[in-house]
Amino acid sequence: MKNRNFTCINNDVPKLNEQESKMFLLNVEYAILTSLVKRQLLTNSQAEQCKKIIEKQNSQA
């Protein structure tokens, strides 16, 4: 995969909300699991187990 560099052209940096960041990262993790299932690198049951582990880790944090 080709590396890409991004340059910020706007000086206004948005303030990040910790809860929104957690939800974003959670959705990214779920998207990765879904991608792995579609590519047949994980089974549905393995993905569900991973989701349970992710949810458990997020509830402890």
CHARMM-style PDB file with segment names, atoms N, HN, CA, C and O in Angstrom:
ATOM      1  N   MET     1       0.842  -1.172   0.000  1.00  0.00      PROA
ATOM      2  CA  MET     1       0.000   0.000   0.000  1.00  0.00      PROA
ATOM      3  C   MET     1       0.889   1.238   0.000  1.00  0.00      PROA
ATOM      4  O   MET     1       1.896   1.296   0.705  1.00  0.00      PROA
ATOM      5  N   LYS     2       0.512   2.196  -0.778  1.00  0.00      PROA
ATOM      6  HN  LYS     2      -0.307   2.148  -1.351  1.00  0.00      PROA
ATOM      7  CA  LYS     2       1.297   3.410  -0.927  1.00  0.00      PROA
ATOM      8  C   LYS     2       1.082   4.346   0.267  1.00  0.00      PROA
ATOM      9  O   LYS     2      -0.053   4.575   0.686  1.00  0.00      PROA
ATOM     10  N   ASN     3       2.175   4.882   0.808  1.00  0.00      PROA
ATOM     11  HN  ASN     3       3.097   4.696   0.468  1.00  0.00      PROA
ATOM     12  CA  ASN     3       2.070   5.845   1.908  1.00  0.00      PROA
ATOM     13  C   ASN     3       1.637   7.192   1.360  1.00  0.00      PROA
ATOM     14  O   ASN     3       2.039   7.598   0.269  1.00  0.00      PROA
ATOM     15  N   ARG     4       0.815   7.872   2.131  1.00  0.00      PROA
ATOM     16  HN  ARG     4       0.488   7.543   3.017  1.00  0.00      PROA
ATOM     17  CA  ARG     4       0.350   9.198   1.731  1.00  0.00      PROA
ATOM     18  C   ARG     4       0.611  10.177   2.862  1.00  0.00      PROA
ATOM     19  O   ARG     4       0.491   9.838   4.039  1.00  0.00      PROA
ATOM     20  N   ASN     5       0.963  11.377   2.489  1.00  0.00      PROA
ATOM     21  HN  ASN     5       1.060  11.652   1.533  1.00  0.00      PROA
ATOM     22  CA  ASN     5       1.155  12.449   3.460  1.00  0.00      PROA
ATOM     23  C   ASN     5       0.026  13.452   3.302  1.00  0.00      PROA
ATOM     24  O   ASN     5      -0.343  13.820   2.187  1.00  0.00      PROA
ATOM     25  N   PHE     6      -0.509  13.885   4.411  1.00  0.00      PROA
ATOM     26  HN  PHE     6      -0.210  13.586   5.317  1.00  0.00      PROA
ATOM     27  CA  PHE     6      -1.576  14.869   4.400  1.00  0.00      PROA
ATOM     28  C   PHE     6      -1.093  16.130   5.098  1.00  0.00      PROA
ATOM     29  O   PHE     6      -0.393  16.062   6.108  1.00  0.00      PROA
ATOM     30  N   THR     7      -1.463  17.256   4.567  1.00  0.00      PROA
ATOM     31  HN  THR     7      -2.032  17.311   3.746  1.00  0.00      PROA
ATOM     32  CA  THR     7      -1.071  18.532   5.138  1.00  0.00      PROA
ATOM     33  C   THR     7      -2.326  19.287   5.544  1.00  0.00      PROA
ATOM     34  O   THR     7      -3.267  19.430   4.763  1.00  0.00      PROA
ATOM     35  N   CYS     8      -2.322  19.760   6.765  1.00  0.00      PROA
ATOM     36  HN  CYS     8      -1.558  19.644   7.400  1.00  0.00      PROA
ATOM     37  CA  CYS     8      -3.448  20.549   7.257  1.00  0.00      PROA
ATOM     38  C   CYS     8      -3.316  21.975   6.724  1.00  0.00      PROA
ATOM     39  O   CYS     8      -2.298  22.631   6.943  1.00  0.00      PROA
ATOM     40  N   ILE     9      -4.339  22.449   6.029  1.00  0.00      PROA
ATOM     41  HN  ILE     9      -5.166  21.916   5.851  1.00  0.00      PROA
ATOM     42  CA  ILE     9      -4.288  23.809   5.482  1.00  0.00      PROA
ATOM     43  C   ILE     9      -5.143  24.766   6.307  1.00  0.00      PROA
ATOM     44  O   ILE     9      -5.210  25.961   6.020  1.00  0.00      PROA
ATOM     45  N   ASN    10      -5.781  24.236   7.313  1.00  0.00      PROA
ATOM     46  HN  ASN    10      -5.727  23.265   7.546  1.00  0.00      PROA
ATOM     47  CA  ASN    10      -6.637  25.045   8.166  1.00  0.00      PROA
ATOM     48  C   ASN    10      -5.996  25.113   9.550  1.00  0.00      PROA
ATOM     49  O   ASN    10      -5.624  24.078  10.104  1.00  0.00      PROA
ATOM     50  N   ASN    11      -5.864  26.290  10.105  1.00  0.00      PROA
ATOM     51  HN  ASN    11      -6.167  27.130   9.655  1.00  0.00      PROA
ATOM     52  CA  ASN    11      -5.239  26.435  11.417  1.00  0.00      PROA
ATOM     53  C   ASN    11      -6.206  26.158  12.568  1.00  0.00      PROA
ATOM     54  O   ASN    11      -5.782  26.044  13.718  1.00  0.00      PROA
ATOM     55  N   ASP    12      -7.479  26.051  12.273  1.00  0.00      PROA
ATOM     56  HN  ASP    12      -7.824  26.143  11.339  1.00  0.00      PROA
ATOM     57  CA  ASP    12      -8.468  25.762  13.307  1.00  0.00      PROA
ATOM     58  C   ASP    12      -8.486  24.265  13.583  1.00  0.00      PROA
ATOM     59  O   ASP    12      -8.996  23.481  12.782  1.00  0.00      PROA
ATOM     60  N   VAL    13      -7.936  23.883  14.704  1.00  0.00      PROA
ATOM     61  HN  VAL    13      -7.521  24.519  15.355  1.00  0.00      PROA
ATOM     62  CA  VAL    13      -7.916  22.480  15.077  1.00  0.00      PROA
ATOM     63  C   VAL    13      -9.178  22.209  15.895  1.00  0.00      PROA
ATOM     64  O   VAL    13      -9.411  22.865  16.910  1.00  0.00      PROA
ATOM     65  N   PRO    14      -9.990  21.250  15.461  1.00  0.00      PROA
ATOM     66  CA  PRO    14     -11.223  20.973  16.202  1.00  0.00      PROA
ATOM     67  C   PRO    14     -10.907  20.401  17.580  1.00  0.00      PROA
ATOM     68  O   PRO    14      -9.934  19.668  17.755  1.00  0.00      PROA
ATOM     69  N   LYS    15     -11.732  20.743  18.537  1.00  0.00      PROA
ATOM     70  HN  LYS    15     -12.523  21.339  18.394  1.00  0.00      PROA
ATOM     71  CA  LYS    15     -11.578  20.186  19.869  1.00  0.00      PROA
ATOM     72  C   LYS    15     -12.195  18.796  19.869  1.00  0.00      PROA
ATOM     73  O   LYS    15     -13.334  18.598  19.446  1.00  0.00      PROA
ATOM     74  N   LEU    16     -11.412  17.841  20.357  1.00  0.00      PROA
ATOM     75  HN  LEU    16     -10.487  18.002  20.701  1.00  0.00      PROA
ATOM     76  CA  LEU    16     -11.867  16.463  20.350  1.00  0.00      PROA
ATOM     77  C   LEU    16     -12.575  16.130  21.650  1.00  0.00      PROA
ATOM     78  O   LEU    16     -12.104  16.436  22.745  1.00  0.00      PROA
ATOM     79  N   ASN    17     -13.700  15.505  21.489  1.00  0.00      PROA
ATOM     80  HN  ASN    17     -14.083  15.256  20.599  1.00  0.00      PROA
ATOM     81  CA  ASN    17     -14.468  15.021  22.614  1.00  0.00      PROA
ATOM     82  C   ASN    17     -14.044  13.575  22.851  1.00  0.00      PROA
ATOM     83  O   ASN    17     -14.060  12.768  21.921  1.00  0.00      PROA
ATOM     84  N   GLU    18     -13.667  13.240  24.076  1.00  0.00      PROA
ATOM     85  HN  GLU    18     -13.654  13.895  24.831  1.00  0.00      PROA
ATOM     86  CA  GLU    18     -13.173  11.896  24.370  1.00  0.00      PROA
ATOM     87  C   GLU    18     -14.214  10.831  24.040  1.00  0.00      PROA
ATOM     88  O   GLU    18     -13.866   9.774  23.513  1.00  0.00      PROA
ATOM     89  N   GLN    19     -15.479  11.089  24.341  1.00  0.00      PROA
ATOM     90  HN  GLN    19     -15.762  11.947  24.769  1.00  0.00      PROA
ATOM     91  CA  GLN    19     -16.530  10.117  24.066  1.00  0.00      PROA
ATOM     92  C   GLN    19     -16.696   9.909  22.562  1.00  0.00      PROA
ATOM     93  O   GLN    19     -16.864   8.778  22.107  1.00  0.00      PROA
ATOM     94  N   GLU    20     -16.649  10.993  21.791  1.00  0.00      PROA
ATOM     95  HN  GLU    20     -16.512  11.912  22.161  1.00  0.00      PROA
ATOM     96  CA  GLU    20     -16.767  10.868  20.338  1.00  0.00      PROA
ATOM     97  C   GLU    20     -15.572  10.117  19.770  1.00  0.00      PROA
ATOM     98  O   GLU    20     -15.726   9.338  18.829  1.00  0.00      PROA
ATOM     99  N   SER    21     -14.397  10.336  20.319  1.00  0.00      PROA
ATOM    100  HN  SER    21     -14.272  10.968  21.084  1.00  0.00      PROA
ATOM    101  CA  SER    21     -13.201   9.638  19.853  1.00  0.00      PROA
ATOM    102  C   SER    21     -13.316   8.143  20.125  1.00  0.00      PROA
ATOM    103  O   SER    21     -12.946   7.325  19.284  1.00  0.00      PROA
ATOM    104  N   LYS    22     -13.827   7.791  21.293  1.00  0.00      PROA
ATOM    105  HN  LYS    22     -14.128   8.457  21.976  1.00  0.00      PROA
ATOM    106  CA  LYS    22     -14.009   6.379  21.628  1.00  0.00      PROA
ATOM    107  C   LYS    22     -14.977   5.717  20.653  1.00  0.00      PROA
ATOM    108  O   LYS    22     -14.729   4.610  20.177  1.00  0.00      PROA
ATOM    109  N   MET    23     -16.071   6.397  20.363  1.00  0.00      PROA
ATOM    110  HN  MET    23     -16.272   7.297  20.750  1.00  0.00      PROA
ATOM    111  CA  MET    23     -17.063   5.835  19.448  1.00  0.00      PROA
ATOM    112  C   MET    23     -16.471   5.693  18.044  1.00  0.00      PROA
ATOM    113  O   MET    23     -16.723   4.699  17.363  1.00  0.00      PROA
ATOM    114  N   PHE    24     -15.697   6.668  17.619  1.00  0.00      PROA
ATOM    115  HN  PHE    24     -15.493   7.475  18.172  1.00  0.00      PROA
ATOM    116  CA  PHE    24     -15.062   6.605  16.309  1.00  0.00      PROA
ATOM    117  C   PHE    24     -14.130   5.395  16.231  1.00  0.00      PROA
ATOM    118  O   PHE    24     -14.189   4.619  15.277  1.00  0.00      PROA
ATOM    119  N   LEU    25     -13.273   5.241  17.237  1.00  0.00      PROA
ATOM    120  HN  LEU    25     -13.225   5.871  18.012  1.00  0.00      PROA
ATOM    121  CA  LEU    25     -12.334   4.130  17.241  1.00  0.00      PROA
ATOM    122  C   LEU    25     -13.054   2.789  17.325  1.00  0.00      PROA
ATOM    123  O   LEU    25     -12.631   1.813  16.705  1.00  0.00      PROA
ATOM    124  N   LEU    26     -14.132   2.740  18.086  1.00  0.00      PROA
ATOM    125  HN  LEU    26     -14.476   3.532  18.590  1.00  0.00      PROA
ATOM    126  CA  LEU    26     -14.922   1.514  18.178  1.00  0.00      PROA
ATOM    127  C   LEU    26     -15.493   1.150  16.808  1.00  0.00      PROA
ATOM    128  O   LEU    26     -15.465  -0.015  16.411  1.00  0.00      PROA
ATOM    129  N   ASN    27     -16.004   2.133  16.095  1.00  0.00      PROA
ATOM    130  HN  ASN    27     -16.027   3.079  16.418  1.00  0.00      PROA
ATOM    131  CA  ASN    27     -16.542   1.882  14.765  1.00  0.00      PROA
ATOM    132  C   ASN    27     -15.454   1.453  13.786  1.00  0.00      PROA
ATOM    133  O   ASN    27     -15.705   0.629  12.907  1.00  0.00      PROA
ATOM    134  N   VAL    28     -14.254   2.000  13.925  1.00  0.00      PROA
ATOM    135  HN  VAL    28     -14.050   2.670  14.639  1.00  0.00      PROA
ATOM    136  CA  VAL    28     -13.139   1.587  13.071  1.00  0.00      PROA
ATOM    137  C   VAL    28     -12.787   0.123  13.349  1.00  0.00      PROA
ATOM    138  O   VAL    28     -12.557  -0.653  12.422  1.00  0.00      PROA
ATOM    139  N   GLU    29     -12.747  -0.244  14.625  1.00  0.00      PROA
ATOM    140  HN  GLU    29     -12.934   0.387  15.379  1.00  0.00      PROA
ATOM    141  CA  GLU    29     -12.440  -1.631  14.974  1.00  0.00      PROA
ATOM    142  C   GLU    29     -13.495  -2.582  14.419  1.00  0.00      PROA
ATOM    143  O   GLU    29     -13.158  -3.650  13.909  1.00  0.00      PROA
ATOM    144  N   TYR    30     -14.764  -2.205  14.514  1.00  0.00      PROA
ATOM    145  HN  TYR    30     -15.038  -1.337  14.929  1.00  0.00      PROA
ATOM    146  CA  TYR    30     -15.838  -3.036  13.962  1.00  0.00      PROA
ATOM    147  C   TYR    30     -15.731  -3.127  12.442  1.00  0.00      PROA
ATOM    148  O   TYR    30     -15.984  -4.184  11.863  1.00  0.00      PROA
ATOM    149  N   ALA    31     -15.363  -2.036  11.802  1.00  0.00      PROA
ATOM    150  HN  ALA    31     -15.158  -1.177  12.273  1.00  0.00      PROA
ATOM    151  CA  ALA    31     -15.211  -2.039  10.344  1.00  0.00      PROA
ATOM    152  C   ALA    31     -14.071  -2.972   9.925  1.00  0.00      PROA
ATOM    153  O   ALA    31     -14.172  -3.669   8.916  1.00  0.00      PROA
ATOM    154  N   ILE    32     -13.005  -2.980  10.694  1.00  0.00      PROA
ATOM    155  HN  ILE    32     -12.924  -2.413  11.515  1.00  0.00      PROA
ATOM    156  CA  ILE    32     -11.885  -3.876  10.399  1.00  0.00      PROA
ATOM    157  C   ILE    32     -12.337  -5.327  10.520  1.00  0.00      PROA
ATOM    158  O   ILE    32     -12.023  -6.154   9.664  1.00  0.00      PROA
ATOM    159  N   LEU    33     -13.067  -5.628  11.574  1.00  0.00      PROA
ATOM    160  HN  LEU    33     -13.323  -4.955  12.269  1.00  0.00      PROA
ATOM    161  CA  LEU    33     -13.568  -6.998  11.749  1.00  0.00      PROA
ATOM    162  C   LEU    33     -14.479  -7.399  10.592  1.00  0.00      PROA
ATOM    163  O   LEU    33     -14.376  -8.510  10.072  1.00  0.00      PROA
ATOM    164  N   THR    34     -15.364  -6.497  10.195  1.00  0.00      PROA
ATOM    165  HN  THR    34     -15.447  -5.594  10.617  1.00  0.00      PROA
ATOM    166  CA  THR    34     -16.267  -6.773   9.080  1.00  0.00      PROA
ATOM    167  C   THR    34     -15.483  -7.023   7.800  1.00  0.00      PROA
ATOM    168  O   THR    34     -15.818  -7.918   7.024  1.00  0.00      PROA
ATOM    169  N   SER    35     -14.448  -6.236   7.584  1.00  0.00      PROA
ATOM    170  HN  SER    35     -14.176  -5.509   8.214  1.00  0.00      PROA
ATOM    171  CA  SER    35     -13.598  -6.404   6.410  1.00  0.00      PROA
ATOM    172  C   SER    35     -12.912  -7.763   6.424  1.00  0.00      PROA
ATOM    173  O   SER    35     -12.829  -8.432   5.394  1.00  0.00      PROA
ATOM    174  N   LEU    36     -12.428  -8.168   7.578  1.00  0.00      PROA
ATOM    175  HN  LEU    36     -12.495  -7.625   8.415  1.00  0.00      PROA
ATOM    176  CA  LEU    36     -11.758  -9.463   7.688  1.00  0.00      PROA
ATOM    177  C   LEU    36     -12.723 -10.614   7.416  1.00  0.00      PROA
ATOM    178  O   LEU    36     -12.342 -11.620   6.817  1.00  0.00      PROA
ATOM    179  N   VAL    37     -13.965 -10.467   7.853  1.00  0.00      PROA
ATOM    180  HN  VAL    37     -14.275  -9.650   8.339  1.00  0.00      PROA
ATOM    181  CA  VAL    37     -14.976 -11.494   7.591  1.00  0.00      PROA
ATOM    182  C   VAL    37     -15.277 -11.550   6.094  1.00  0.00      PROA
ATOM    183  O   VAL    37     -15.362 -12.636   5.518  1.00  0.00      PROA
ATOM    184  N   LYS    38     -15.438 -10.397   5.467  1.00  0.00      PROA
ATOM    185  HN  LYS    38     -15.370  -9.515   5.934  1.00  0.00      PROA
ATOM    186  CA  LYS    38     -15.739 -10.365   4.030  1.00  0.00      PROA
ATOM    187  C   LYS    38     -14.603 -10.952   3.206  1.00  0.00      PROA
ATOM    188  O   LYS    38     -14.840 -11.565   2.165  1.00  0.00      PROA
ATOM    189  N   ARG    39     -13.364 -10.765   3.671  1.00  0.00      PROA
ATOM    190  HN  ARG    39     -13.172 -10.267   4.516  1.00  0.00      PROA
ATOM    191  CA  ARG    39     -12.206 -11.315   2.969  1.00  0.00      PROA
ATOM    192  C   ARG    39     -11.947 -12.764   3.369  1.00  0.00      PROA
ATOM    193  O   ARG    39     -10.972 -13.372   2.927  1.00  0.00      PROA
ATOM    194  N   GLN    40     -12.820 -13.309   4.202  1.00  0.00      PROA
ATOM    195  HN  GLN    40     -13.612 -12.815   4.561  1.00  0.00      PROA
ATOM    196  CA  GLN    40     -12.760 -14.691   4.683  1.00  0.00      PROA
ATOM    197  C   GLN    40     -11.466 -14.996   5.436  1.00  0.00      PROA
ATOM    198  O   GLN    40     -10.923 -16.098   5.354  1.00  0.00      PROA
ATOM    199  N   LEU    41     -10.987 -13.991   6.173  1.00  0.00      PROA
ATOM    200  HN  LEU    41     -11.428 -13.096   6.240  1.00  0.00      PROA
ATOM    201  CA  LEU    41      -9.832 -14.188   7.041  1.00  0.00      PROA
ATOM    202  C   LEU    41     -10.273 -14.476   8.472  1.00  0.00      PROA
ATOM    203  O   LEU    41      -9.488 -14.957   9.289  1.00  0.00      PROA
ATOM    204  N   LEU    42     -11.535 -14.176   8.766  1.00  0.00      PROA
ATOM    205  HN  LEU    42     -12.173 -13.785   8.102  1.00  0.00      PROA
ATOM    206  CA  LEU    42     -12.164 -14.508  10.046  1.00  0.00      PROA
ATOM    207  C   LEU    42     -13.542 -15.092   9.754  1.00  0.00      PROA
ATOM    208  O   LEU    42     -14.173 -14.770   8.747  1.00  0.00      PROA
ATOM    209  N   THR    43     -13.991 -15.956  10.655  1.00  0.00      PROA
ATOM    210  HN  THR    43     -13.478 -16.219  11.473  1.00  0.00      PROA
ATOM    211  CA  THR    43     -15.369 -16.430  10.547  1.00  0.00      PROA
ATOM    212  C   THR    43     -16.267 -15.461  11.320  1.00  0.00      PROA
ATOM    213  O   THR    43     -15.785 -14.631  12.091  1.00  0.00      PROA
ATOM    214  N   ASN    44     -17.562 -15.579  11.104  1.00  0.00      PROA
ATOM    215  HN  ASN    44     -17.953 -16.253  10.478  1.00  0.00      PROA
ATOM    216  CA  ASN    44     -18.498 -14.713  11.837  1.00  0.00      PROA
ATOM    217  C   ASN    44     -18.383 -14.927  13.342  1.00  0.00      PROA
ATOM    218  O   ASN    44     -18.436 -13.969  14.113  1.00  0.00      PROA
ATOM    219  N   SER    45     -18.229 -16.173  13.759  1.00  0.00      PROA
ATOM    220  HN  SER    45     -18.186 -16.951  13.133  1.00  0.00      PROA
ATOM    221  CA  SER    45     -18.135 -16.435  15.201  1.00  0.00      PROA
ATOM    222  C   SER    45     -16.855 -15.851  15.790  1.00  0.00      PROA
ATOM    223  O   SER    45     -16.866 -15.361  16.919  1.00  0.00      PROA
ATOM    224  N   GLN    46     -15.752 -15.896  15.042  1.00  0.00      PROA
ATOM    225  HN  GLN    46     -15.743 -16.294  14.125  1.00  0.00      PROA
ATOM    226  CA  GLN    46     -14.510 -15.284  15.521  1.00  0.00      PROA
ATOM    227  C   GLN    46     -14.672 -13.773  15.645  1.00  0.00      PROA
ATOM    228  O   GLN    46     -14.203 -13.174  16.613  1.00  0.00      PROA
ATOM    229  N   ALA    47     -15.335 -13.157  14.668  1.00  0.00      PROA
ATOM    230  HN  ALA    47     -15.715 -13.644  13.882  1.00  0.00      PROA
ATOM    231  CA  ALA    47     -15.560 -11.714  14.708  1.00  0.00      PROA
ATOM    232  C   ALA    47     -16.434 -11.338  15.897  1.00  0.00      PROA
ATOM    233  O   ALA    47     -16.186 -10.329  16.557  1.00  0.00      PROA
ATOM    234  N   GLU    48     -17.452 -12.143  16.173  1.00  0.00      PROA
ATOM    235  HN  GLU    48     -17.654 -12.963  15.637  1.00  0.00      PROA
ATOM    236  CA  GLU    48     -18.321 -11.868  17.318  1.00  0.00      PROA
ATOM    237  C   GLU    48     -17.550 -11.972  18.629  1.00  0.00      PROA
ATOM    238  O   GLU    48     -17.766 -11.171  19.538  1.00  0.00      PROA
ATOM    239  N   GLN    49     -16.661 -12.942  18.734  1.00  0.00      PROA
ATOM    240  HN  GLN    49     -16.485 -13.593  17.995  1.00  0.00      PROA
ATOM    241  CA  GLN    49     -15.832 -13.066  19.931  1.00  0.00      PROA
ATOM    242  C   GLN    49     -14.920 -11.847  20.083  1.00  0.00      PROA
ATOM    243  O   GLN    49     -14.736 -11.339  21.189  1.00  0.00      PROA
ATOM    244  N   CYS    50     -14.359 -11.387  18.981  1.00  0.00      PROA
ATOM    245  HN  CYS    50     -14.510 -11.800  18.083  1.00  0.00      PROA
ATOM    246  CA  CYS    50     -13.521 -10.193  19.018  1.00  0.00      PROA
ATOM    247  C   CYS    50     -14.318  -8.974  19.461  1.00  0.00      PROA
ATOM    248  O   CYS    50     -13.832  -8.158  20.244  1.00  0.00      PROA
ATOM    249  N   LYS    51     -15.551  -8.852  18.957  1.00  0.00      PROA
ATOM    250  HN  LYS    51     -15.946  -9.515  18.321  1.00  0.00      PROA
ATOM    251  CA  LYS    51     -16.410  -7.733  19.349  1.00  0.00      PROA
ATOM    252  C   LYS    51     -16.684  -7.757  20.841  1.00  0.00      PROA
ATOM    253  O   LYS    51     -16.689  -6.710  21.488  1.00  0.00      PROA
ATOM    254  N   LYS    52     -16.913  -8.942  21.393  1.00  0.00      PROA
ATOM    255  HN  LYS    52     -16.909  -9.792  20.867  1.00  0.00      PROA
ATOM    256  CA  LYS    52     -17.157  -9.059  22.833  1.00  0.00      PROA
ATOM    257  C   LYS    52     -15.933  -8.615  23.623  1.00  0.00      PROA
ATOM    258  O   LYS    52     -16.055  -7.940  24.645  1.00  0.00      PROA
ATOM    259  N   ILE    53     -14.757  -8.997  23.144  1.00  0.00      PROA
ATOM    260  HN  ILE    53     -14.658  -9.545  22.313  1.00  0.00      PROA
ATOM    261  CA  ILE    53     -13.508  -8.604  23.823  1.00  0.00      PROA
ATOM    262  C   ILE    53     -13.333  -7.086  23.759  1.00  0.00      PROA
ATOM    263  O   ILE    53     -12.973  -6.452  24.751  1.00  0.00      PROA
ATOM    264  N   ILE    54     -13.593  -6.508  22.573  1.00  0.00      PROA
ATOM    265  HN  ILE    54     -13.885  -7.023  21.767  1.00  0.00      PROA
ATOM    266  CA  ILE    54     -13.476  -5.053  22.397  1.00  0.00      PROA
ATOM    267  C   ILE    54     -14.443  -4.329  23.324  1.00  0.00      PROA
ATOM    268  O   ILE    54     -14.070  -3.361  23.986  1.00  0.00      PROA
ATOM    269  N   GLU    55     -15.688  -4.800  23.370  1.00  0.00      PROA
ATOM    270  HN  GLU    55     -15.991  -5.586  22.832  1.00  0.00      PROA
ATOM    271  CA  GLU    55     -16.704  -4.158  24.230  1.00  0.00      PROA
ATOM    272  C   GLU    55     -16.303  -4.269  25.705  1.00  0.00      PROA
ATOM    273  O   GLU    55     -16.496  -3.330  26.477  1.00  0.00      PROA
ATOM    274  N   LYS    56     -15.746  -5.421  26.091  1.00  0.00      PROA
ATOM    275  HN  LYS    56     -15.589  -6.184  25.464  1.00  0.00      PROA
ATOM    276  CA  LYS    56     -15.313  -5.611  27.469  1.00  0.00      PROA
ATOM    277  C   LYS    56     -14.183  -4.645  27.820  1.00  0.00      PROA
ATOM    278  O   LYS    56     -14.172  -4.058  28.902  1.00  0.00      PROA
ATOM    279  N   GLN    57     -13.228  -4.484  26.892  1.00  0.00      PROA
ATOM    280  HN  GLN    57     -13.237  -4.961  26.013  1.00  0.00      PROA
ATOM    281  CA  GLN    57     -12.115  -3.568  27.115  1.00  0.00      PROA
ATOM    282  C   GLN    57     -12.613  -2.117  27.218  1.00  0.00      PROA
ATOM    283  O   GLN    57     -12.118  -1.348  28.042  1.00  0.00      PROA
ATOM    284  N   ASN    58     -13.585  -1.750  26.389  1.00  0.00      PROA
ATOM    285  HN  ASN    58     -13.987  -2.374  25.719  1.00  0.00      PROA
ATOM    286  CA  ASN    58     -14.104  -0.388  26.422  1.00  0.00      PROA
ATOM    287  C   ASN    58     -14.906  -0.121  27.687  1.00  0.00      PROA
ATOM    288  O   ASN    58     -14.912   1.006  28.183  1.00  0.00      PROA
ATOM    289  N   SER    59     -15.573  -1.122  28.212  1.00  0.00      PROA
ATOM    290  HN  SER    59     -15.568  -2.038  27.809  1.00  0.00      PROA
ATOM    291  CA  SER    59     -16.351  -0.916  29.434  1.00  0.00      PROA
ATOM    292  C   SER    59     -15.445  -0.770  30.653  1.00  0.00      PROA
ATOM    293  O   SER    59     -15.817  -0.118  31.629  1.00  0.00      PROA
ATOM    294  N   GLN    60     -14.253  -1.376  30.601  1.00  0.00      PROA
ATOM    295  HN  GLN    60     -13.951  -1.905  29.808  1.00  0.00      PROA
ATOM    296  CA  GLN    60     -13.305  -1.285  31.706  1.00  0.00      PROA
ATOM    297  C   GLN    60     -12.538   0.031  31.682  1.00  0.00      PROA
ATOM    298  O   GLN    60     -12.072   0.490  32.725  1.00  0.00      PROA
ATOM    299  N   ALA    61     -12.402   0.639  30.521  1.00  0.00      PROA
ATOM    300  HN  ALA    61     -12.781   0.266  29.674  1.00  0.00      PROA
ATOM    301  CA  ALA    61     -11.599   1.861  30.390  1.00  0.00      PROA
ATOM    302  C   ALA    61     -12.304   3.064  30.933  1.00  0.00      PROA
ATOM    303  OT1 ALA    61     -11.760   4.168  30.896  1.00  0.00      PROA
TER     304      ALA     61
END
